[in-house]
Amino acid sequence: MAFPCSAPFSKKKVLFIMGSTGTGKTKLSIHLGTKFPSEIINSDKIQAYKGLDIVVNKIPESERCGIPHHLLDIIDNPEYNFTSNDFCKKVLSSIDLIHENGCLPIIVGGSNNYLEALVEDPNNAFRSKYECCFISLYVSLPVLFKYLDKRVDEMVDAGLVNEIRELFVPQANYSCGIRRAIGVPEFEEYFLVENEPCDEAHKEKMLQEAIRRTKENTCKLAEIQLLKIRRLNDELGWGMNIIDSTKIFEAILRGENYEHLYQEIVFKPSMDIVQSF
């Protein structure tokens, strides 16, 4: 399917896929990217760093369906403070490149403060340059919290603890760099006692407490992100297309096949939105 060229002097288009952590933003971006000539720009500030692929739920290259991705794994130094200003510069450069390639930029991720800086900072003149379409995926928080707890357990099974252990440095700075990622500071106390000659039951208790705090802080993040998205929409007038995916996540939690619901509730409406855009 060919993406229609913009008329002379019309604004070039940019698609945003937003939502709290765990709501399916990456999956939707890939599905849309296979239907339209597109390239994806990551807007999760932690996924810009190399490493912690399990912790930050980074999409592996094998699942990207050949769609070019920008701002993933671009920072080698885990201590580097990747600011919103850095983000804006790199995103604007990527958007220009993607348009030169004749494709639609799809900006995907949950760093909403960075997205606000991109769109609202007058120095970027974003609104005057680009026509924006915002799709926001919503899941009822009680349902999302249960799903996020389940996802953390799955991440632990996939090797999350070993991945964080490799990055562990006693008394590290958790306020900047890749160590801002939820899960990294939560495991510090456990790693400090892990190799000490103390009771194994105590170590196991510390491990479970680290996992519990990771779940708790992930849920807190999801709630903060939802409030931020609502503010961007209600107060700043972003005109978001909100898609309620709660029924899909209820089916996931029940262990049911949810693909038919996904097609009906998320994918087809999103296709209609982007085609109209």
C-alpha positions, 0 to 999 in steps of 0.5 A, spaced: 500 500 500 503 506 497 502 512 502 500 518 499 505 524 498 503 530 501 501 536 497 505 541 495 507 546 501 503 541 506 505 539 513 509 533 513 505 527 517 508 524 524 504 519 527 505 518 535 503 511 539 502 513 546 500 509 552 502 507 559 507 502 560 505 495 558 499 497 554 501 494 547 505 500 544 510 496 540 506 491 538 501 496 534 507 500 531 510 494 528 503 492 525 502 499 522 509 499 520 507 492 516 501 496 512 504 503 511 511 505 508 514 507 515 520 507 520 519 507 527 522 512 532 523 510 539 521 515 545 523 511 551 529 514 554 532 508 557 531 504 551 536 509 547 541 505 551 545 499 550 543 493 554 537 491 559 533 488 554 529 484 558 528 490 564 526 495 559 522 490 554 526 492 548 523 489 542 528 484 539 531 485 532 528 478 530 521 481 531 521 488 528 519 485 521 524 489 517 522 496 519 527 501 520 528 503 528 531 509 530 534 511 537 534 504 539 541 502 542 544 508 540 548 510 547 554 506 549 555 509 556 551 507 561 552 513 565 551 518 560 545 523 561 540 522 555 536 529 556 530 531 553 534 536 549 538 530 546 532 526 544 529 532 541 535 533 536 535 526 534 528 525 533 528 531 529 533 529 525 530 522 524 524 525 522 527 528 516 531 522 514 524 518 514 521 523 510 526 523 505 526 516 505 518 517 503 516 514 509 511 515 515 515 516 522 512 513 527 514 515 534 513 510 539 514 510 547 512 512 554 517 518 556 511 523 555 515 529 558 520 528 552 514 528 548 511 534 551 518 537 550 518 535 542 511 537 541 511 544 545 517 547 546 517 553 541 524 552 539 522 546 535 517 549 532 514 542 531 507 544 530 508 549 525 512 543 521 508 537 522 501 535 522 501 530 528 496 524 529 496 521 536 493 514 538 493 513 545 492 506 548 488 505 554 487 499 559 483 500 566 489 501 571 486 495 576 487 490 569 493 493 567 496 492 574 495 485 574 498 484 567 504 488 569 505 484 575 504 478 571 509 481 566 515 482 571 514 475 573 515 473 566 521 477 566 524 474 572 523 467 568 527 470 562 533 472 566 532 479 569 536 478 575 542 476 571 541 482 567 541 487 572 546 483 576 551 485 570 550 492 571 550 492 578 555 497 582 555 498 589 552 506 591 551 507 583 547 513 581 540 511 580 538 518 578 541 518 571 543 514 565 541 507 564 540 505 572 534 510 572 530 504 569 525 501 574 528 494 577 535 496 577 535 500 584 530 496 587 535 490 586 541 494 590 539 491 597 539 484 594 545 484 590 549 487 597 547 481 601 547 476 595 554 473 596 555 475 604 555 469 608 548 470 611 542 465 611 539 463 605 532 464 607 534 471 608 537 472 601 531 469 598 526 474 602 530 480 600 530 477 592 522 477 593 522 484 596 526 486 590 521 483 585 515 486 589 518 493 589 519 492 582 512 491 581 510 496 585 514 501 582 512 499 575 505 500 577 506 507 579 509 509 573 503 506 569 499 511 573 503 517 572 504 516 565 496 515 564 495 522 568 501 525 564 497 523 557 490 525 560 494 532 561 497 533 554 490 531 551 485 535 556 490 541 557 494 542 551 489 539 546 493 534 543 486 531 540 488 524 541 485 518 538 484 513 545 483 506 544 481 502 550 484 495 550 482 493 557 478 487 554 484 484 551 488 484 557 482 481 561 482 475 556 490 475 556 489 474 564 484 469 563 489 465 559 484 466 553 486 467 545 485 474 544 487 475 537 480 476 534 479 482 540 486 485 538 484 485 531 477 488 532 478 493 538 485 495 536 488 494 529 482 495 525 480 502 528 488 504 528 488 502 521 482 507 519 485 512 523 492 512 520 488 511 513 484 517 514 490 521 517 
